[in-house]
Amino acid sequence: MKAHDQMYISGAWRPAVGQDTIAVVNPADEQLIGHVPAGTAEDVDAAVKAARAAFP
């Protein structure tokens, strides 16, 4: 099982602000295959800011 603890924002991997995670389940067999960070409002704001900067 793979556990990711970072988020890819603005071209770089960075730690998520919060500590919560979301389980990733294989839809074919419903087996748990990993965990990803649950983004916080701060993470979303950073991602939106990066997306806006990418499009003039």
PQR file with spaces between the fields and no chain letter, atoms N, CA, C, O and H, PARSE charges and radii, in Angstrom:
ATOM       1  N    MET     1       0.853   -1.166    0.000 -0.4000 1.5000
ATOM       2  CA   MET     1       0.000    0.000    0.000 -0.0000 2.0000
ATOM       3  C    MET     1       0.904    1.236    0.000  0.5500 1.7000
ATOM       4  O    MET     1       1.921    1.282    0.691 -0.5500 1.4000
ATOM       5  N    LYS     2       0.513    2.215   -0.777 -0.4000 1.5000
ATOM       6  CA   LYS     2       1.291    3.446   -0.907 -0.0000 2.0000
ATOM       7  C    LYS     2       0.632    4.581   -0.116  0.5500 1.7000
ATOM       8  O    LYS     2      -0.576    4.795   -0.215 -0.5500 1.4000
ATOM       9  H    LYS     2      -0.313    2.177   -1.338  0.4000 1.0000
ATOM      10  N    ALA     3       1.416    5.285    0.649 -0.4000 1.5000
ATOM      11  CA   ALA     3       0.911    6.439    1.402 -0.0000 2.0000
ATOM      12  C    ALA     3       1.634    7.681    0.908  0.5500 1.7000
ATOM      13  O    ALA     3       2.856    7.782    1.017 -0.5500 1.4000
ATOM      14  H    ALA     3       2.398    5.110    0.729  0.4000 1.0000
ATOM      15  N    HIS     4       0.883    8.616    0.369 -0.4000 1.5000
ATOM      16  CA   HIS     4       1.442    9.891   -0.073 -0.0000 2.0000
ATOM      17  C    HIS     4       1.193   10.916    1.030  0.5500 1.7000
ATOM      18  O    HIS     4       0.105   10.976    1.602 -0.5500 1.4000
ATOM      19  H    HIS     4      -0.110    8.534    0.280  0.4000 1.0000
ATOM      20  N    ASP     5       2.205   11.712    1.317 -0.4000 1.5000
ATOM      21  CA   ASP     5       2.030   12.704    2.376 -0.0000 2.0000
ATOM      22  C    ASP     5       2.228   14.127    1.872  0.5500 1.7000
ATOM      23  O    ASP     5       2.286   15.070    2.661 -0.5500 1.4000
ATOM      24  H    ASP     5       3.089   11.663    0.851  0.4000 1.0000
ATOM      25  N    GLN     6       2.333   14.277    0.550 -0.4000 1.5000
ATOM      26  CA   GLN     6       2.525   15.600   -0.005 -0.0000 2.0000
ATOM      27  C    GLN     6       1.536   15.856   -1.133  0.5500 1.7000
ATOM      28  O    GLN     6       0.895   14.939   -1.647 -0.5500 1.4000
ATOM      29  H    GLN     6       2.286   13.511   -0.091  0.4000 1.0000
ATOM      30  N    MET     7       1.429   17.136   -1.503 -0.4000 1.5000
ATOM      31  CA   MET     7       0.546   17.558   -2.586 -0.0000 2.0000
ATOM      32  C    MET     7       1.390   18.262   -3.640  0.5500 1.7000
ATOM      33  O    MET     7       2.352   18.954   -3.309 -0.5500 1.4000
ATOM      34  H    MET     7       1.950   17.880   -1.085  0.4000 1.0000
ATOM      35  N    TYR     8       1.028   18.083   -4.917 -0.4000 1.5000
ATOM      36  CA   TYR     8       1.761   18.720   -6.009 -0.0000 2.0000
ATOM      37  C    TYR     8       1.067   20.037   -6.352  0.5500 1.7000
ATOM      38  O    TYR     8       0.005   20.045   -6.975 -0.5500 1.4000
ATOM      39  H    TYR     8       0.246   17.521   -5.185  0.4000 1.0000
ATOM      40  N    ILE     9       1.670   21.138   -5.944 -0.4000 1.5000
ATOM      41  CA   ILE     9       1.092   22.468   -6.144 -0.0000 2.0000
ATOM      42  C    ILE     9       2.183   23.389   -6.675  0.5500 1.7000
ATOM      43  O    ILE     9       3.285   23.450   -6.132 -0.5500 1.4000
ATOM      44  H    ILE     9       2.532   21.131   -5.437  0.4000 1.0000
ATOM      45  N    SER    10       1.857   24.094   -7.733 -0.4000 1.5000
ATOM      46  CA   SER    10       2.764   25.077   -8.324 -0.0000 2.0000
ATOM      47  C    SER    10       4.088   24.457   -8.764  0.5500 1.7000
ATOM      48  O    SER    10       5.152   25.057   -8.605 -0.5500 1.4000
ATOM      49  H    SER    10       0.961   24.044   -8.175  0.4000 1.0000
ATOM      50  N    GLY    11       4.007   23.255   -9.315 -0.4000 1.5000
ATOM      51  CA   GLY    11       5.194   22.610   -9.870 -0.0000 2.0000
ATOM      52  C    GLY    11       6.126   21.981   -8.861  0.5500 1.7000
ATOM      53  O    GLY    11       7.261   21.644   -9.198 -0.5500 1.4000
ATOM      54  H    GLY    11       3.143   22.768   -9.444  0.4000 1.0000
ATOM      55  N    ALA    12       5.678   21.816   -7.636 -0.4000 1.5000
ATOM      56  CA   ALA    12       6.535   21.225   -6.616 -0.0000 2.0000
ATOM      57  C    ALA    12       5.708   20.420   -5.605  0.5500 1.7000
ATOM      58  O    ALA    12       4.546   20.728   -5.339 -0.5500 1.4000
ATOM      59  H    ALA    12       4.756   22.090   -7.362  0.4000 1.0000
ATOM      60  N    TRP    13       6.340   19.386   -5.055 -0.4000 1.5000
ATOM      61  CA   TRP    13       5.702   18.618   -3.986 -0.0000 2.0000
ATOM      62  C    TRP    13       5.867   19.384   -2.691  0.5500 1.7000
ATOM      63  O    TRP    13       6.956   19.871   -2.386 -0.5500 1.4000
ATOM      64  H    TRP    13       7.283   19.135   -5.272  0.4000 1.0000
ATOM      65  N    ARG    14       4.792   19.493   -1.928 -0.4000 1.5000
ATOM      66  CA   ARG    14       4.844   20.195   -0.645 -0.0000 2.0000
ATOM      67  C    ARG    14       3.969   19.462    0.355  0.5500 1.7000
ATOM      68  O    ARG    14       2.986   18.825   -0.024 -0.5500 1.4000
ATOM      69  H    ARG    14       3.907   19.097   -2.175  0.4000 1.0000
ATOM      70  N    PRO    15       4.316   19.550    1.619 -0.5600 1.5000
ATOM      71  CA   PRO    15       3.489   18.888    2.628  0.2800 2.0000
ATOM      72  C    PRO    15       2.094   19.509    2.677  0.5500 1.7000
ATOM      73  O    PRO    15       1.941   20.718    2.505 -0.5500 1.4000
ATOM      74  N    ALA    16       1.101   18.693    2.907 -0.4000 1.5000
ATOM      75  CA   ALA    16      -0.258   19.203    3.108 -0.0000 2.0000
ATOM      76  C    ALA    16      -0.301   19.939    4.440  0.5500 1.7000
ATOM      77  O    ALA    16       0.433   19.601    5.368 -0.5500 1.4000
ATOM      78  H    ALA    16       1.225   17.711    3.047  0.4000 1.0000
ATOM      79  N    VAL    17      -1.158   20.940    4.527 -0.4000 1.5000
ATOM      80  CA   VAL    17      -1.264   21.708    5.765 -0.0000 2.0000
ATOM      81  C    VAL    17      -1.841   20.843    6.887  0.5500 1.7000
ATOM      82  O    VAL    17      -1.333   20.862    8.008 -0.5500 1.4000
ATOM      83  H    VAL    17      -1.754   21.215    3.773  0.4000 1.0000
ATOM      84  N    GLY    18      -2.896   20.088    6.591 -0.4000 1.5000
ATOM      85  CA   GLY    18      -3.530   19.248    7.605 -0.0000 2.0000
ATOM      86  C    GLY    18      -2.921   17.859    7.675  0.5500 1.7000
ATOM      87  O    GLY    18      -2.075   17.498    6.857 -0.5500 1.4000
ATOM      88  H    GLY    18      -3.309   20.073    5.680  0.4000 1.0000
ATOM      89  N    GLN    19      -3.348   17.100    8.637 -0.4000 1.5000
ATOM      90  CA   GLN    19      -2.846   15.740    8.828 -0.0000 2.0000
ATOM      91  C    GLN    19      -3.843   14.664    8.395  0.5500 1.7000
ATOM      92  O    GLN    19      -3.508   13.479    8.396 -0.5500 1.4000
ATOM      93  H    GLN    19      -4.035   17.394    9.302  0.4000 1.0000
ATOM      94  N    ASP    20      -5.067   15.063    8.023 -0.4000 1.5000
ATOM      95  CA   ASP    20      -6.078   14.091    7.625 -0.0000 2.0000
ATOM      96  C    ASP    20      -5.730   13.468    6.276  0.5500 1.7000
ATOM      97  O    ASP    20      -5.072   14.088    5.441 -0.5500 1.4000
ATOM      98  H    ASP    20      -5.338   16.026    8.022  0.4000 1.0000
ATOM      99  N    THR    21      -6.183   12.230    6.078 -0.4000 1.5000
ATOM     100  CA   THR    21      -5.951   11.547    4.811 -0.0000 2.0000
ATOM     101  C    THR    21      -7.258   10.976    4.271  0.5500 1.7000
ATOM     102  O    THR    21      -8.254   10.857    4.984 -0.5500 1.4000
ATOM     103  H    THR    21      -6.717   11.726    6.757  0.4000 1.0000
ATOM     104  N    ILE    22      -7.218   10.630    2.999 -0.4000 1.5000
ATOM     105  CA   ILE    22      -8.353   10.005    2.328 -0.0000 2.0000
ATOM     106  C    ILE    22      -7.881    8.655    1.812  0.5500 1.7000
ATOM     107  O    ILE    22      -6.836    8.565    1.167 -0.5500 1.4000
ATOM     108  H    ILE    22      -6.408   10.726    2.420  0.4000 1.0000
ATOM     109  N    ALA    23      -8.640    7.612    2.090 -0.4000 1.5000
ATOM     110  CA   ALA    23      -8.304    6.276    1.606 -0.0000 2.0000
ATOM     111  C    ALA    23      -8.579    6.192    0.107  0.5500 1.7000
ATOM     112  O    ALA    23      -9.583    6.715   -0.378 -0.5500 1.4000
ATOM     113  H    ALA    23      -9.489    7.685    2.613  0.4000 1.0000
ATOM     114  N    VAL    24      -7.680    5.529   -0.623 -0.4000 1.5000
ATOM     115  CA   VAL    24      -7.848    5.305   -2.054 -0.0000 2.0000
ATOM     116  C    VAL    24      -8.187    3.829   -2.240  0.5500 1.7000
ATOM     117  O    VAL    24      -7.433    2.947   -1.828 -0.5500 1.4000
ATOM     118  H    VAL    24      -6.865    5.104   -0.230  0.4000 1.0000
ATOM     119  N    VAL    25      -9.335    3.578   -2.866 -0.4000 1.5000
ATOM     120  CA   VAL    25      -9.829    2.212   -3.026 -0.0000 2.0000
ATOM     121  C    VAL    25      -9.866    1.855   -4.509  0.5500 1.7000
ATOM     122  O    VAL    25     -10.322    2.647   -5.334 -0.5500 1.4000
ATOM     123  H    VAL    25      -9.947    4.294   -3.200  0.4000 1.0000
ATOM     124  N    ASN    26      -9.387    0.669   -4.839 -0.4000 1.5000
ATOM     125  CA   ASN    26      -9.447    0.169   -6.208 -0.0000 2.0000
ATOM     126  C    ASN    26     -10.905   -0.138   -6.531  0.5500 1.7000
ATOM     127  O    ASN    26     -11.512   -0.971   -5.858 -0.5500 1.4000
ATOM     128  H    ASN    26      -9.016    0.026   -4.169  0.4000 1.0000
ATOM     129  N    PRO    27     -11.486    0.510   -7.542 -0.5600 1.5000
ATOM     130  CA   PRO    27     -12.898    0.285   -7.830  0.2800 2.0000
ATOM     131  C    PRO    27     -13.197   -1.107   -8.384  0.5500 1.7000
ATOM     132  O    PRO    27     -14.339   -1.563   -8.333 -0.5500 1.4000
ATOM     133  N    ALA    28     -12.178   -1.780   -8.911 -0.4000 1.5000
ATOM     134  CA   ALA    28     -12.401   -3.108   -9.486 -0.0000 2.0000
ATOM     135  C    ALA    28     -12.630   -4.170   -8.417  0.5500 1.7000
ATOM     136  O    ALA    28     -13.471   -5.055   -8.579 -0.5500 1.4000
ATOM     137  H    ALA    28     -11.251   -1.410   -8.952  0.4000 1.0000
ATOM     138  N    ASP    29     -11.870   -4.075   -7.317 -0.4000 1.5000
ATOM     139  CA   ASP    29     -11.998   -5.116   -6.289 -0.0000 2.0000
ATOM     140  C    ASP    29     -12.228   -4.551   -4.885  0.5500 1.7000
ATOM     141  O    ASP    29     -12.276   -5.305   -3.913 -0.5500 1.4000
ATOM     142  H    ASP    29     -11.187   -3.356   -7.186  0.4000 1.0000
ATOM     143  N    GLU    30     -12.368   -3.244   -4.781 -0.4000 1.5000
ATOM     144  CA   GLU    30     -12.635   -2.562   -3.519 -0.0000 2.0000
ATOM     145  C    GLU    30     -11.547   -2.775   -2.463  0.5500 1.7000
ATOM     146  O    GLU    30     -11.815   -2.711   -1.263 -0.5500 1.4000
ATOM     147  H    GLU    30     -12.329   -2.632   -5.571  0.4000 1.0000
ATOM     148  N    GLN    31     -10.331   -3.026   -2.920 -0.4000 1.5000
ATOM     149  CA   GLN    31      -9.205   -3.174   -1.999 -0.0000 2.0000
ATOM     150  C    GLN    31      -8.567   -1.811   -1.752  0.5500 1.7000
ATOM     151  O    GLN    31      -8.454   -0.999   -2.670 -0.5500 1.4000
ATOM     152  H    GLN    31     -10.114   -3.078   -3.895  0.4000 1.0000
ATOM     153  N    LEU    32      -8.157   -1.566   -0.534 -0.4000 1.5000
ATOM     154  CA   LEU    32      -7.457   -0.337   -0.182 -0.0000 2.0000
ATOM     155  C    LEU    32      -6.081   -0.373   -0.843  0.5500 1.7000
ATOM     156  O    LEU    32      -5.323   -1.323   -0.649 -0.5500 1.4000
ATOM     157  H    LEU    32      -8.248   -2.226    0.212  0.4000 1.0000
ATOM     158  N    ILE    33      -5.757    0.663   -1.625 -0.4000 1.5000
ATOM     159  CA   ILE    33      -4.465    0.686   -2.317 -0.0000 2.0000
ATOM     160  C    ILE    33      -3.565    1.826   -1.863  0.5500 1.7000
ATOM     161  O    ILE    33      -2.401    1.883   -2.261 -0.5500 1.4000
ATOM     162  H    ILE    33      -6.372    1.435   -1.782  0.4000 1.0000
ATOM     163  N    GLY    34      -4.072    2.726   -1.048 -0.4000 1.5000
ATOM     164  CA   GLY    34      -3.229    3.814   -0.572 -0.0000 2.0000
ATOM     165  C    GLY    34      -4.002    4.870    0.176  0.5500 1.7000
ATOM     166  O    GLY    34      -5.206    4.754    0.406 -0.5500 1.4000
ATOM     167  H    GLY    34      -5.017    2.680   -0.725  0.4000 1.0000
ATOM     168  N    HIS    35      -3.270    5.908    0.550 -0.4000 1.5000
ATOM     169  CA   HIS    35      -3.849    7.074    1.219 -0.0000 2.0000
ATOM     170  C    HIS    35      -3.244    8.330    0.605  0.5500 1.7000
ATOM     171  O    HIS    35      -2.072    8.340    0.228 -0.5500 1.4000
ATOM     172  H    HIS    35      -2.292    6.002    0.364  0.4000 1.0000
ATOM     173  N    VAL    36      -4.029    9.367    0.508 -0.4000 1.5000
ATOM     174  CA   VAL    36      -3.566   10.667    0.025 -0.0000 2.0000
ATOM     175  C    VAL    36      -3.971   11.732    1.037  0.5500 1.7000
ATOM     176  O    VAL    36      -4.915   11.534    1.803 -0.5500 1.4000
ATOM     177  H    VAL    36      -4.981    9.359    0.814  0.4000 1.0000
ATOM     178  N    PRO    37      -3.268   12.858    1.046 -0.5600 1.5000
ATOM     179  CA   PRO    37      -3.640   13.927    1.985  0.2800 2.0000
ATOM     180  C    PRO    37      -5.012   14.499    1.664  0.5500 1.7000
ATOM     181  O    PRO    37      -5.375   14.636    0.495 -0.5500 1.4000
ATOM     182  N    ALA    38      -5.757   14.826    2.677 -0.4000 1.5000
ATOM     183  CA   ALA    38      -7.021   15.537    2.504 -0.0000 2.0000
ATOM     184  C    ALA    38      -6.683   17.024    2.546  0.5500 1.7000
ATOM     185  O    ALA    38      -6.257   17.546    3.577 -0.5500 1.4000
ATOM     186  H    ALA    38      -5.463   14.714    3.626  0.4000 1.0000
ATOM     187  N    GLY    39      -6.874   17.687    1.437 -0.4000 1.5000
ATOM     188  CA   GLY    39      -6.513   19.096    1.355 -0.0000 2.0000
ATOM     189  C    GLY    39      -7.364   19.964    2.271  0.5500 1.7000
ATOM     190  O    GLY    39      -8.557   19.722    2.454 -0.5500 1.4000
ATOM     191  H    GLY    39      -7.220   17.263    0.600  0.4000 1.0000
ATOM     192  N    THR    40      -6.737   20.959    2.830 -0.4000 1.5000
ATOM     193  CA   THR    40      -7.436   21.934    3.670 -0.0000 2.0000
ATOM     194  C    THR    40      -7.766   23.161    2.815  0.5500 1.7000
ATOM     195  O    THR    40      -7.389   23.232    1.646 -0.5500 1.4000
ATOM     196  H    THR    40      -5.768   21.156    2.682  0.4000 1.0000
ATOM     197  N    ALA    41      -8.454   24.096    3.394 -0.4000 1.5000
ATOM     198  CA   ALA    41      -8.765   25.341    2.686 -0.0000 2.0000
ATOM     199  C    ALA    41      -7.472   26.054    2.281  0.5500 1.7000
ATOM     200  O    ALA    41      -7.412   26.661    1.212 -0.5500 1.4000
ATOM     201  H    ALA    41      -8.761   24.038    4.344  0.4000 1.0000
ATOM     202  N    GLU    42      -6.451   25.986    3.115 -0.4000 1.5000
ATOM     203  CA   GLU    42      -5.158   26.606    2.778 -0.0000 2.0000
ATOM     204  C    GLU    42      -4.531   25.940    1.559  0.5500 1.7000
ATOM     205  O    GLU    42      -3.977   26.620    0.695 -0.5500 1.4000
ATOM     206  H    GLU    42      -6.499   25.492    3.983  0.4000 1.0000
ATOM     207  N    ASP    43      -4.615   24.601    1.485 -0.4000 1.5000
ATOM     208  CA   ASP    43      -4.082   23.875    0.337 -0.0000 2.0000
ATOM     209  C    ASP    43      -4.828   24.273   -0.940  0.5500 1.7000
ATOM     210  O    ASP    43      -4.212   24.478   -1.987 -0.5500 1.4000
ATOM     211  H    ASP    43      -5.065   24.048    2.187  0.4000 1.0000
ATOM     212  N    VAL    44      -6.135   24.380   -0.847 -0.4000 1.5000
ATOM     213  CA   VAL    44      -6.949   24.781   -1.992 -0.0000 2.0000
ATOM     214  C    VAL    44      -6.588   26.194   -2.431  0.5500 1.7000
ATOM     215  O    VAL    44      -6.436   26.450   -3.626 -0.5500 1.4000
ATOM     216  H    VAL    44      -6.635   24.214    0.003  0.4000 1.0000
ATOM     217  N    ASP    45      -6.451   27.105   -1.489 -0.4000 1.5000
ATOM     218  CA   ASP    45      -6.087   28.478   -1.822 -0.0000 2.0000
ATOM     219  C    ASP    45      -4.741   28.529   -2.543  0.5500 1.7000
ATOM     220  O    ASP    45      -4.583   29.269   -3.514 -0.5500 1.4000
ATOM     221  H    ASP    45      -6.575   26.897   -0.519  0.4000 1.0000
ATOM     222  N    ALA    46      -3.774   27.747   -2.070 -0.4000 1.5000
ATOM     223  CA   ALA    46      -2.450   27.714   -2.712 -0.0000 2.0000
ATOM     224  C    ALA    46      -2.552   27.154   -4.131  0.5500 1.7000
ATOM     225  O    ALA    46      -1.901   27.661   -5.045 -0.5500 1.4000
ATOM     226  H    ALA    46      -3.903   27.146   -1.281  0.4000 1.0000
ATOM     227  N    ALA    47      -3.360   26.117   -4.320 -0.4000 1.5000
ATOM     228  CA   ALA    47      -3.529   25.524   -5.649 -0.0000 2.0000
ATOM     229  C    ALA    47      -4.229   26.488   -6.601  0.5500 1.7000
ATOM     230  O    ALA    47      -3.847   26.593   -7.767 -0.5500 1.4000
ATOM     231  H    ALA    47      -3.889   25.705   -3.578  0.4000 1.0000
ATOM     232  N    VAL    48      -5.236   27.183   -6.122 -0.4000 1.5000
ATOM     233  CA   VAL    48      -5.952   28.159   -6.954 -0.0000 2.0000
ATOM     234  C    VAL    48      -5.029   29.316   -7.311  0.5500 1.7000
ATOM     235  O    VAL    48      -5.025   29.779   -8.452 -0.5500 1.4000
ATOM     236  H    VAL    48      -5.547   27.098   -5.175  0.4000 1.0000
ATOM     237  N    LYS    49      -4.257   29.779   -6.354 -0.4000 1.5000
ATOM     238  CA   LYS    49      -3.307   30.871   -6.616 -0.0000 2.0000
ATOM     239  C    LYS    49      -2.307   30.451   -7.683  0.5500 1.7000
ATOM     240  O    LYS    49      -1.991   31.235   -8.578 -0.5500 1.4000
ATOM     241  H    LYS    49      -4.260   29.403   -5.428  0.4000 1.0000
ATOM     242  N    ALA    50      -1.802   29.215   -7.596 -0.4000 1.5000
ATOM     243  CA   ALA    50      -0.855   28.712   -8.587 -0.0000 2.0000
ATOM     244  C    ALA    50      -1.505   28.577   -9.957  0.5500 1.7000
ATOM     245  O    ALA    50      -0.877   28.882  -10.971 -0.5500 1.4000
ATOM     246  H    ALA    50      -2.059   28.578   -6.869  0.4000 1.0000
ATOM     247  N    ALA    51      -2.735   28.133   -9.999 -0.4000 1.5000
ATOM     248  CA   ALA    51      -3.442   27.987  -11.276 -0.0000 2.0000
ATOM     249  C    ALA    51      -3.689   29.350  -11.920  0.5500 1.7000
ATOM     250  O    ALA    51      -3.541   29.509  -13.132 -0.5500 1.4000
ATOM     251  H    ALA    51      -3.246   27.885   -9.175  0.4000 1.0000
ATOM     252  N    ARG    52      -4.059   30.312  -11.116 -0.4000 1.5000
ATOM     253  CA   ARG    52      -4.284   31.678  -11.658 -0.0000 2.0000
ATOM     254  C    ARG    52      -2.976   32.253  -12.209  0.5500 1.7000
ATOM     255  O    ARG    52      -2.977   32.910  -13.250 -0.5500 1.4000
ATOM     256  H    ARG    52      -4.179   30.184  -10.132  0.4000 1.0000
ATOM     257  N    ALA    53      -1.879   32.012  -11.522 -0.4000 1.5000
ATOM     258  CA   ALA    53      -0.587   32.529  -11.986 -0.0000 2.0000
ATOM     259  C    ALA    53      -0.141   31.863  -13.282  0.5500 1.7000
ATOM     260  O    ALA    53       0.620   32.446  -14.054 -0.5500 1.4000
ATOM     261  H    ALA    53      -1.878   31.478  -10.676  0.4000 1.0000
ATOM     262  N    ALA    54      -0.613   30.643  -13.518 -0.4000 1.5000
ATOM     263  CA   ALA    54      -0.215   29.910  -14.727 -0.0000 2.0000
ATOM     264  C    ALA    54      -0.927   30.423  -15.976  0.5500 1.7000
ATOM     265  O    ALA    54      -0.452   30.204  -17.090 -0.5500 1.4000
ATOM     266  H    ALA    54      -1.231   30.169  -12.891  0.4000 1.0000
ATOM     267  N    PHE    55      -2.049   31.097  -15.805 -0.4000 1.5000
ATOM     268  CA   PHE    55      -2.831   31.606  -16.923 -0.0000 2.0000
ATOM     269  C    PHE    55      -2.891   33.126  -16.847  0.5500 1.7000
ATOM     270  O    PHE    55      -3.584   33.683  -15.996 -0.5500 1.4000
ATOM     271  H    PHE    55      -2.435   31.275  -14.900  0.4000 1.0000
ATOM     272  N    PRO    56      -2.156   33.800  -17.746 -0.5600 1.5000
ATOM     273  CA   PRO    56      -2.154   35.273  -17.693  0.2800 2.0000
ATOM     274  C    PRO    56      -3.499   35.880  -18.013  0.5500 1.7000
ATOM     275  O    PRO    56      -3.643   37.102  -18.006 -0.5500 1.4000
